[in-house]
Amino acid sequence: MTQAGWILLAVGGLFLGAIGGLGDELLDRFAGRSLEAYCRLKRRRERFGAILDGQEAALAASKYLRVLGTVLFLLAGTVAILA
């Protein structure tokens, strides 16, 4: 693989890490109070529980995406510099 290819992989890893970090921060700060009030108003309390379950899975996925992007960025960036 050429140096340009490694740089492209590093940039892709940087974007993946940034998207995962942003998702991690946004989902971690999700309070859900207004959503819970809306679900109670519409008498769909079980829907709020399903959303919370999905939120936990999405939070874990965004953390993995951040770690994967960071590792890809560091490895490809190091190879691009040393190549």
Summary of the structure (lengths in Angstrom):
residues: 83
radius of gyration: 18.6
end to end distance: 9.7
largest distance: 61.2
contacts: 229
relative contact order: 0.24
helix: 88%
strand: 0%
